[in-house]
Amino acid sequence: MSGRYSRSGRPRPVGSRVDLYVWYAVRISSLALFVLALAHFAMTHFVYDPADQSAEWVRQMRWSSVTLRALDWGMLMAVLVHGFLGMRTVLQDYVPSRLRRVALGILYALALALFVLGTQVVLTLKIG
Amino acid sequence: MARGSDRGAAPAGIGRYLTYRGGEGMVAWAFHRASGIGVWAFIILHVFDIWLIGANPEAYDFLGAIYSSPPGRLMETLLGAALFYHALNGMRIVVMDFWPALTAYHRALWRIVWITFFAIGLPGAYIILKPIWEVAR
């Protein structure tokens, strides 16, 4: 039957409502990331070269408008949902149950830290 | 069981200790998990380095010099491979999760993943790595 990892992904959870929402959130955010993250990688490695992208260049070119910053911030949100809910599944698979609460707590704290750092730099870096 | 889910006999010898259920699905899953954890680890570094643009631009430029060095470019090529595989195989998973009937074609989808991976990935790797030869010359 289909309740396995073997062909498609993790089977659609039936027991827990939270797990079901997570299952959908990971897949829906993946659609946004397929476009945003691949376009981002192509821009930073194929269109431009890492050697050209100094802090000043990012401030003046990549983040010259609110729209460009909003796009990157939106990508960060999709990354936080997708990456950290994905890691939630990984931790649930490998971390022994007595340590699971602590491990998940650290994971979510890390996600919050990245949210704060990313949001701060997008909002406060001088425009123009 | 659905068409195309013929699994064959369990592998004998050492292979059996490296195998969970076997076949394309196991390889796809193992690569998906490894690449996902790898990209996630880079994201932690990457959000931090972008934060440095505001907090300490000199430190960001220092990191940028490491990224664009020859070893940095090798790492970026690996990162790109992990990201691209994860993206392509992820779409394969989404397709089969939302349209289970297409699971019958999992093997064709698996081939499409790898053909796309190399068709776009090899020229991409060349673009990222090319400056190494230009520096060496």
Interface residues (C-beta under 8 A of the other chain):
Chain A: M1 S2 R4 Y5 S6 R7 S8 G9 R12 R27 S30 L31 L33 F34 A37 L38 F41 A42 H45 F46 D49 P50 A51 Q53 S54 A55 E56 V58 R59 L76 V79 G83 F84 G86 M87 V90 L110 L114 L117 G118 Q120 V121 T124 L125
Chain B: M1 A2 S5 R7 Y20 R21 G23 G25 M26 W29 R33 G36 I37 V39 W40 I43 I44 V47 F48 I50 W51 L52 I53 G54 A55 P57 E58 Y60 D61 G64 Y67 S68 G72 R73 E76 G80 L83 F84 A87 G90 M91 I93 V94 M96 D97 F98 P100 T103 H106 G124 I127 I128 P131
